[in-house]
Amino acid sequence: MKAPERVLKVINHEEPDRVPAFESAFTNNTIMRHYGIDPKGAGGYKLSYEFFRKVGIDLVLSFVSLFPREFLKKKEGFIDEYGRHMKFELYKDGTQILAYHGGHFKSFEDYESWEQLDPNLKARLNQFLVGRKVQKDMDNEVFSIPATGSLMECTWEGFGIEAFSRLLSRHKEIKKVFDDRGKFTLELVKILAENDAQMVLLWDDYGFKNGLFMRPSLYQKYIFPWIKRICEAAHKRDCKILLHSDGDLTEIFEDIIKCGVDAINPVESTTANPEYDIFKLNEKYGDKITFAGNLSPVMLAMGEISEIEMYAKRLIRELAPGGGYIFSSGHSINPAVTIDRFEAMQNIRRKYGNYPINIPD
């Protein structure tokens, strides 16, 4: 079975040949070299997709927003199109991490003077089409989907949390910003779906380890009406929506489902709330949404091999039967994740991830 069919079957709560795998971000040169891939080599999507193919990761991303807008002095990074100050940070194994360093907008007036994002920018569709071509060149052994910034995450990061928090008290201004982001994301998803994107990932962190960035009523007022419209537009065009949102989403989880989101990632296992638990959520909502996650990156960096294997088995045993589950870490694979722990995680998937699922307790 090819990767697109495998992933879409699981999203539809059907059982394919095996549990598909995904990582929302992979920044670990050491592991790439372990698989014979030179992370500094030329090749773009071809290079990264070849690495994922070797690992057995089915779902891979092309990037259709978050483009640089204004380059700063050397080593100061750039301002992206959402107004986020981003810098590359270098780790000892040579891995580059693109890190957030604050917001460019100090006021609503700064935001208004910034050129708005254009969903029709040719580079957006081209990025998706390049990823799709590499997918086809690899005989569909990976499934390339476009990923874009959405409403919440890029908005607060464009202002910085303090300026954003002040803006929340001014209804007309914050509504204008969120509506701008909503219109852009909606139109971009339509364009992608009309060009045969079968799934789109929305980057949209709603929370942090201890809770939400805003009270639930503000998400219900400003964010979720747009997410619902985006999901409806995608579904009308036979396209699925995968939402990537970090943090403890307990208070708004039902709202996310009501919007029509098809799959959610990563359902972090490291939040402060023991009730934000993928197994408990699956018992309650497993027939309504697909889960993609959630093996802790902390465990993958410092845990015992036996601990990783036991947790990976539990994820597959309890979440995968009947479809509705994509195997993944609980955030991303960062430079702290060691080869032996990463391999322990993947080897459990390789050994036990074939349908029908049969893992003894």
N, C-alpha and C positions, 0 to 999 in steps of 0.2 A: 504494500500500500504506500502511496506517495504522501509526502508531508501535508500538502493542502487538504487532502481528503481526510487524513488522520486527525488533524486539528479541528476541522469543521464537524466531523462526526462527534467528537467529544463536546464541542460547544453545543451541539444539538442533543446532548445527553444520550448518545449512542456509543456502543463499544466498537472501536476500530481494532487493528491488529495489536497495537501496543499503546501504552500511555505516552502521549507526546510530551516534549520538554521545551522549556523556554527560559531565557534570562533577559530581564529588561535592560541590564547593562553588564558588560563584561570588560573589566579593566584589570588584567593580570597578565603581564608579559611572560612571567615564569611559566604559567600553565600553557600559554600559547606555544612557547618554545618546546615544551614537553611533547606537544602534538606535532612538532616539526614545522610550525608556522613561524616565520620571522615577522614579529609585530611591526618592525620598521620597514618592511618591504612595501613595494608599490602594489596597488591592486584594488584599493577601496573596498567596495562590497564583495568583490570576488575573493579577496583575501580573508575577510572576516567570515563570510559565509562558508568558505572552505574549512575554516577552523570549526565552525558549528557543525558542519556536516560530519567531520571526523569524530567529534564528541558524541554526536547523535542528538543534537538539539534541533528540533523541527522548526520552531517559530522564530523568525529573525526579522529585524527592523530595517527599514529605510527611513530617512529623516526629511520631513517635508516642511518643517518650520524650525524656529530657534536659530535662524541664520544670523551671522555677524552683521551689524549695521555700521558700527563706527569703531575703527581700530585705534588703540591708544598707544602710548609710548612703549618702547621695548620692555617686555616682561610685565607690562601692566594689563595685558589682555585686550578685551574688546567689550563693547556694549552690543548686546544682541537686539534683534528687532522688537523684543518685548520690553526693552529698557533695562535688562539685567546686566550687571557688570560681571563678566566671567574671566577667569584666568586659568591657564594650564599650570598644574603643579606636578612636579617630577618626583617619583618614588625611587628607592635605591635600586630596584631591578629594571629601571628605565621606563616603567609604566607612567603614562601621562593621564592625569585626572583633570577633567574640566570642572572647576569648582566655582560656586557662586560667591561673589565678594560684595554684594550690596546692590541697592537700587539706584538707577540714574535719575528717576523723577523725585524731586523734593516737594512738589506740589501738584495740584490738578492742572495748573497753568503750564507747568513743564510737560505734563502728559499731553495736553491739547496741542502744544507746539511740535510734538513728535509726529513724524509721518506715519499714518495708520498702515497696518498690515494689509497687503493685497492678496486675497486668496487665489487670484488669477495669475500671479507671478509664475512664469514658465518654469522656473527652477523647481518649484514644488512638484508639479506633475512629472517633470523630468527625473527627479530623484526617485520617485515611486517606480517609474518605467525602467530606470536603470536597474533597480533592485529586482524587479520582476524578470528582466532579461537574464540576469545572473541566475535567478531561480530556475528558469527554463533551461539555461545552458547546463545546469547541474541536474537536469532531468527531474526536477521537482523534488529533489531529496531534502530541500528546505522550503519553507513557506514564507515568502517575503511580504510583510505588510507595512504600510506607511504609519509613521508615528508623528503626532503633532502636539504642540502645547495647546492647552484648552483654556479654561476660564480662571480658576482660582490661583493655582500655583504661579503662573506667569504674571498674574496681576499683582499679588502681594510682593513678589520678588522684584518686579519692576520699580516699585516704590520703596521697598524696604519695609520691614514690619512696623516700624514706628510711624512713618508717614502714611502707610496703608491704614493703620489703626485709627489715626486721626481722620482720614478720609471717610471711614465707615459712619461717622456721625453726620455726614452731609449726603443726604439721600440722593439728590439729583445728580451729584457728581459721581458717586460710586456706582449708581445705576448706569450712568453713561459709559463708564469704563467697562463694567461687566457686559453691557449690551454690545459694545464694540467687539469685545472678545468673543461673545456668543455668536454674533453675526459672522465674524471671520471664520470661526471653527465650523459653523453650520455650512457655510458656502464651500469651504475647503473639503469637508467630508462628502458633500454632494458631488463635487468635481471628481474626487478620487473614486467614489462608488460608481459614477457614470463611466469611469474608465477601467472598470472591472476590478477595483479593490474589493476583495471579499471580506476584509476585516480592517479596521483602523484602530490604532492604539491612541488613547488620549492621555497625555501626561497631565495630571491634575491633583497633586497632593492636597488633601483636605485637612490633614491633621499632623500631629507630632506624637511623641511617645506618651504624653500625658493627656491628650485630648484633641479638640478641634481648634482651628485658627479663629473661627467665628462661632457664635452660638447657632444652634440648628435652625432657628427661624430665619436667619439671614441666608443660609444655604437654600432654604425652601423659597425664599423671596427672590434671590438674585441668580443663583446658580442652576438649580434643578429644573426650572422651566426651560432653560436652554438645553441642558443635557437631555431632557425628554424629547425636545424637538430634534436634536441631533440624532438620537437613537431612532426616532420615527422615520426621519429622512433616510438614514442608512438602511433600515429594515425594508423600506419601500423599494430600495434599489438592491436588495438581496446582499446586504453587507452587514457584518457584525461589528459590535463595539466592545473593545477591551479597554477597561479603565485601569490605569496605574495610579494608585493613591496610597501613599505612606500614611502611617499614624493610626491612632485609635479611632475607628469610624463607627463605633457602637451606636451612638446617638442618631446617626443618619443612614445606617445600613439599609433599613427598609425603604427609605427615600430613594437610595441608589437603585434598588431593585425595581421600584415603581417607575423609575425613569425609563426602564427597558434595557439597562446595561446587560450585555450578554456574559461578560466574564470580568473578574476582578483580580488584580495582582497588586501587592504580594501578600496581603493579609499578614502583616508583620507579627512575628511571634515574640518580639522584644518590647512590646508596649507595656505600660505600667498596669494595664487593666487585664486581670486574668479572665474576664468574661469575653474579651476580644480574642477568641480562640477559634482557629479554623475548624476544629472538630465539632465544637458546639454550634458554630454558624452553619456548618454543613448539615447537622441534624435538623436545624430550623429552616434553612433556605436552600438546601442542596438541590432541590428540584426546580429552583427558580433562577439559578445563576451558576456559572462555571467558576471554580476557584483555580488560580494559578499561583502556587507558592508551596510551602512557606518555611523552608529549612533555614534556620537562623544563621546569618553570616558570622555571628560571634562563635557559634558552635563550629562552623566551617573553618574558622581561624584558630580556635584554641581548644575545641572539644575533643573528647576521646573518640577514636575511630568507632568503637562499639556503640557509643552514644549516637553518632551520626547514622550508623547503619540501622539502629533500632528505630530512630525517628523517621528515617526515609521509608523503612518498611511500613511503619504505621500510616504514613501519608498515603501510600499506594493501597494498602489493605483497606483503609476506612473510606477513602475519598474516591478512588478510581472505579470501583464496580458500578456498571451502568453508565459510564461516561461522566462528564461534568468535572473532570479534574485534569490539570496540566502540571506536570512536575517541574518545580523551580525552587530556587532559594527564596528566603524571606525578604530579600531586597535586591541584591546584585552580587556578582563575584568581583570583589575588590582585591587589591594587592596583598592584603593580609591573609587571604585564603590560601592554604598550603596545598601542594599537589596531592599528597596522600589523602587528605580529607576530601578534596574535590573528587578524586577518583573513587573514594569510598561511597560518596553520594551517588555518583554516576553508575558505579557497578551494581548497586542495589536496584536502580532503575533497569539496567540491562538484564539483570538476572530475574527480577520479579515483576517487571512491568508489562509482560505479555498477557493478553486476554486469552481465556478467562483468568481473572486475578485469583491466585491461590497461594496466600502467604499464611502460614500457621501463626497463631497468636504467640 
